[in-house]
């Protein structure tokens, strides 16, 4: 690389991380090539199957403080980046920061109290505007459809993003910015080099964010199966993501503007990519019905199955070596953590290129 030439960066993996990295780095006057084993216009990874929730507090109860801290940073970045992407493409991303609501059935009311105790235990103190306890009246004001519940919790700052709008818009932005797109090209990643069937190509830096495609190079990387259903109903309208707390599982329901709701709860230690099981579909349907009986007439319009890449400790991983960066293991926190991880990788790339110059 000379001082006049643009640094050449290869990004392997066209999922959420790969697209965000290509978008951010190509704004820095770098020559970006994005490699994807499949078709970029028809995503098949966990980023497409996900519900797009950005919920740092909700995830803290089952996760580490590190996840919460990175999630808060990611939430702030999403606010800014979604506006930038909308301005660039002229289309709406559908980022919504309307908070989220947690409810539990009468016999499971202790789950709400336990949730609050767990938050206090991990944060020490809670700001008044972070979590609001709701009685029946307050709950109806936020979510009229939850008429079967007489109490809940409102997590004011949480958000969600419509991934089925975001991912195509990112692809459009990459084309606008002149990113080289190499679809249907399965690659291997080495320092300063990408290898594929036809040969190999040299780069100033290679960023590997292939998810489970990078298993051979990351010890302990595993897949965790997730299953979701998408239902369509004109009778039940939710205003924001809703979580149903239960001793055995926690259902989430994320509404979209088209009358559809993405629902999920399953987390299975398996890399099985076969269709959704009867057991899972029955449990999801039963839990959804318990939110509002009118969901019984909803139509199941889609089911999605995928495996999230996770490390042994379920923490995200960034490995920095000269000429190669590996970023992986976002587990069930893809949309929550991706912006903060991308920002860290941006800084690493800048440092590496300065060393080269």
C-alpha positions in Angstrom: 0.0 0.0 0.0 1.3 3.5 -0.9 0.2 6.7 0.6 -1.8 7.5 -2.6 -3.6 4.2 -2.8 -6.6 3.2 -0.9 -6.1 0.5 1.7 -7.7 -2.8 0.6 -9.9 -4.4 3.2 -11.6 -7.8 2.8 -14.7 -8.6 4.9 -15.8 -12.3 5.0 -19.4 -12.8 5.8 -22.4 -10.7 4.6 -24.6 -10.9 7.7 -25.3 -8.1 10.0 -21.7 -7.6 11.2 -20.3 -7.8 7.7 -22.7 -5.3 6.2 -22.4 -2.8 9.0 -18.6 -3.0 8.8 -18.5 -2.6 5.0 -20.9 0.3 5.3 -18.9 2.1 8.0 -15.4 1.4 6.6 -16.3 2.4 3.1 -17.2 5.8 4.4 -13.5 6.2 5.4 -12.2 6.1 1.9 -11.1 2.5 2.0 -11.3 0.0 -0.8 -13.8 -2.6 0.6 -14.6 -6.1 -0.7 -17.4 -8.0 0.9 -17.4 -11.8 0.4 -20.5 -13.8 1.1 -20.9 -17.6 0.7 -24.6 -17.2 -0.2 -26.8 -14.6 -1.9 -26.6 -11.1 -0.4 -30.1 -10.3 -1.6 -31.5 -13.4 0.1 -29.9 -13.6 3.6 -30.0 -17.0 5.3 -28.1 -16.3 8.5 -29.2 -15.6 12.1 -29.4 -11.9 11.2 -32.5 -12.6 9.0 -34.2 -15.0 11.4 -33.9 -12.7 14.4 -36.5 -10.4 15.8 -34.2 -7.3 15.9 -34.6 -6.5 19.6 -32.2 -4.0 21.2 -32.9 -4.7 24.9 -29.9 -4.2 27.2 -31.9 -4.4 30.4 -33.9 -7.4 29.4 -30.8 -9.3 28.4 -28.9 -8.3 31.5 -30.8 -10.6 33.8 -29.5 -13.7 32.0 -26.2 -12.2 30.8 -23.1 -10.4 31.9 -22.7 -6.7 32.8 -20.3 -6.5 29.8 -23.3 -7.3 27.5 -25.4 -4.6 29.1 -22.6 -2.0 28.8 -21.9 -2.8 25.1 -25.7 -2.9 24.5 -26.2 0.7 25.9 -23.4 1.8 23.5 -25.0 -0.1 20.7 -28.4 1.5 21.4 -27.0 5.0 21.1 -25.2 4.1 17.8 -28.4 2.6 16.3 -30.2 5.9 16.9 -27.5 7.7 14.9 -26.8 5.1 12.3 -30.4 4.5 11.4 -30.8 8.2 10.7 -27.7 8.2 8.6 -28.9 5.2 6.6 -32.3 6.7 6.1 -30.8 9.9 4.8 -28.5 8.0 2.4 -31.1 5.6 1.0 -34.2 7.8 1.2 -36.1 5.0 2.9 -37.2 4.3 6.5 -35.2 1.7 8.5 -38.0 1.3 11.1 -35.9 1.8 14.2 -38.3 2.1 17.1 -37.4 3.2 20.7 -40.8 2.8 22.4 -39.4 0.7 25.3 -40.6 -2.9 26.0 -43.2 -4.3 28.4 -42.8 -7.4 30.6 -45.8 -9.3 32.0 -46.4 -12.5 33.9 -49.6 -14.5 34.6 -51.1 -14.4 38.1 -49.4 -17.6 39.2 -46.1 -16.4 37.9 -46.1 -12.9 39.4 -43.0 -13.7 41.4 -41.1 -13.7 38.1 -41.6 -9.9 37.8 -40.3 -9.3 41.3 -37.4 -11.7 40.7 -36.5 -9.8 37.5 -36.3 -6.6 39.4 -34.1 -8.2 42.1 -31.8 -9.6 39.5 -31.5 -6.1 37.9 -30.7 -4.5 41.2 -28.2 -7.3 42.0 -26.3 -6.7 38.7 -26.5 -2.9 38.5 -26.5 -2.0 42.2 -29.1 0.8 41.6 -31.7 1.5 39.0 -32.5 4.9 37.7 -36.2 5.9 38.0 -36.6 6.2 34.3 -35.1 2.8 33.5 -37.9 0.6 34.9 -41.4 1.6 35.7 -43.8 -0.7 37.6 -47.2 -0.8 36.0 -50.6 -1.5 37.5 -53.6 -2.6 35.4 -54.4 1.0 34.4 -50.8 1.8 33.5 -50.5 -1.4 31.5 -53.7 -0.7 29.5 -52.4 2.8 28.7 -49.3 1.4 27.1 -50.7 -1.9 25.7 -54.5 -2.1 25.5 -54.2 -5.6 24.0 -52.8 -7.0 27.3 -56.2 -6.9 29.1 -55.6 -10.2 30.8 -52.8 -8.9 33.0 -53.1 -6.6 36.0 -49.4 -5.7 36.4 -46.2 -5.5 34.5 -42.9 -3.6 34.0 -42.1 -1.0 31.5 -38.4 -0.8 30.3 -38.5 2.7 28.9 -35.2 2.9 26.9 -35.3 -0.4 25.0 -35.8 -0.5 21.2 -36.1 -2.8 18.2 -35.3 -2.6 14.5 -37.0 -4.2 11.5 -34.1 -6.4 10.3 -36.1 -7.2 7.1 -35.9 -3.6 6.1 -32.4 -2.9 7.6 -30.4 -5.6 5.8 -31.7 -4.7 2.2 -31.1 -1.0 2.9 -27.5 -1.7 4.0 -27.0 -3.7 0.8 -28.3 -0.7 -1.2 -26.0 1.6 0.7 -23.0 -0.6 0.0 -23.8 -0.5 -3.7 -24.0 3.3 -3.6 -20.7 3.5 -1.8 -18.9 1.4 -4.4 -18.2 -1.6 -2.2 -17.1 -4.7 -4.2 -19.6 -7.5 -3.6 -18.5 -11.0 -4.1 -21.5 -13.3 -3.7 -21.7 -17.0 -3.7 -18.0 -17.1 -2.9 -17.1 -19.3 0.1 -13.7 -18.2 1.5 -11.1 -19.1 4.0 -9.4 -16.3 5.9 -5.7 -15.8 6.7 -3.5 -12.9 7.5 -3.7 -10.4 4.6 -5.2 -13.1 2.4 -8.5 -14.5 1.4 -8.6 -18.0 -0.2 -11.3 -19.4 -2.4 -11.8 -22.0 -5.1 -10.3 -20.0 -7.9 -7.2 -19.0 -5.9 -6.4 -16.3 -3.4 -6.3 -12.5 -3.1 -4.1 -10.2 -1.0 -5.5 -7.4 1.2 -4.1 -5.0 3.7 -6.4 -6.4 6.3 -8.9 -9.3 6.4 -11.9 -9.1 8.7 -13.5 -12.5 9.4 -17.1 -12.3 10.6 -18.5 -15.5 9.0 -20.3 -16.7 12.2 -20.4 -20.5 12.3 -18.4 -20.5 9.0 -15.4 -19.7 11.0 -15.6 -22.7 13.4 -12.3 -24.2 12.2 -10.4 -21.1 13.3 -12.1 -20.3 16.7 -11.8 -22.9 19.4 -15.1 -23.6 21.2 -17.4 -21.7 18.7 -20.7 -23.4 18.6 -24.2 -22.9 17.3 -27.3 -22.3 19.4 -30.5 -23.1 17.6 -33.3 -20.5 17.7 -36.9 -20.9 16.3 -39.4 -18.1 15.6 -42.9 -17.9 14.1 -44.4 -14.9 12.3 -48.1 -14.5 12.8 -50.5 -12.1 11.1 -53.5 -10.6 13.0 -55.7 -7.6 12.6 -57.5 -8.2 15.9 -54.5 -7.9 18.2 -52.2 -4.8 18.0 -49.2 -4.4 20.1 -47.3 -1.1 20.3 -43.9 -2.4 21.3 -42.0 -5.6 22.1 -43.7 -7.6 24.9 -42.0 -10.3 27.0 -44.0 -12.9 28.9 -42.0 -14.2 31.9 -42.4 -17.8 32.8 -40.5 -20.2 35.0 -39.5 -22.4 32.1 -39.2 -19.9 29.2 -39.6 -16.3 28.2 -41.7 -15.6 25.2 -41.1 -12.4 23.2 -43.5 -10.8 20.8 -42.3 -8.1 18.5 -44.9 -6.3 16.4 -44.3 -5.0 12.9 -46.3 -2.3 11.1 -47.8 -4.7 8.6 -50.0 -6.4 11.1 -47.4 -9.2 11.7 -45.8 -10.2 15.0 -42.5 -12.0 15.4 -42.6 -14.4 18.3 -39.9 -16.6 19.8 -38.5 -18.1 22.9 -36.6 -21.2 22.0 -32.9 -21.6 22.7 -31.6 -25.0 22.0 -28.0 -26.3 22.3 -27.9 -27.7 18.8 -26.7 -26.9 15.3 -29.7 -28.6 13.7 -31.0 -26.4 10.9 -34.1 -28.5 10.2 -37.6 -26.9 10.3 -39.3 -25.8 13.5 -40.4 -28.7 15.7 -44.1 -29.4 16.5 -43.3 -29.0 20.2 -41.8 -25.6 19.7 -44.6 -24.4 17.5 -47.2 -25.6 20.1 -45.4 -23.9 23.0 -45.0 -20.6 21.1 -48.6 -20.7 20.0 -49.9 -21.5 23.5 -47.8 -18.7 25.1 -49.0 -16.3 22.4 -52.6 -17.3 23.0 -52.1 -16.6 26.7 -51.1 -13.0 25.9 -54.5 -12.4 24.2 -57.0 -15.1 23.2 -57.7 -13.2 19.9 -54.3 -14.5 18.7 -56.1 -17.8 18.2 -57.4 -16.5 14.9 -53.9 -15.2 13.8 -52.4 -16.8 10.8 -48.9 -18.4 10.9 -47.4 -16.9 7.8 -43.7 -17.8 8.3 -41.4 -19.9 10.5 -37.7 -19.3 10.8 -34.9 -21.4 12.2 -31.2 -20.6 12.5 -28.2 -21.1 14.7 -26.5 -18.2 16.5 -22.7 -18.4 16.8 -21.7 -18.5 20.5 -18.4 -18.9 22.3 -17.9 -21.1 25.3 -18.7 -18.3 27.8 -21.4 -16.7 25.5 -19.4 -13.5 25.3 -18.5 -11.7 22.0 -15.0 -12.2 20.6 -12.7 -9.9 18.8 -9.3 -11.3 18.0 -6.7 -8.9 16.6 -3.7 -10.1 14.7 -1.6 -8.2 12.2 -3.4 -8.3 8.9 -6.4 -10.2 10.3 -9.3 -9.5 12.6 -11.8 -12.0 13.8 -15.1 -10.9 15.3 -17.7 -13.5 16.3 -19.8 -15.0 19.0 -22.7 -12.5 19.3 -24.9 -15.3 20.4 -28.5 -14.1 21.1 -27.4 -10.5 21.2 -26.7 -9.8 17.5 -28.7 -6.6 17.1 -27.9 -5.4 20.6 -24.1 -5.8 20.3 -23.3 -5.4 16.6 -22.8 -1.5 16.5 -20.4 -1.5 19.5 -18.5 -4.4 18.0 -18.3 -2.7 14.7 -17.0 0.5 16.3 -14.3 -1.4 18.1 -13.2 -3.1 14.8 -13.2 0.3 13.0 -10.6 1.5 15.6 -8.5 -1.6 15.2 -8.5 -1.3 11.4 -7.4 2.3 11.7 -4.5 1.4 14.1 -3.4 -1.5 11.8 -3.3 0.8 8.7 -1.4 3.5 10.5 1.2 0.9 11.4 1.5 -0.2 7.8 1.9 3.4 6.6 
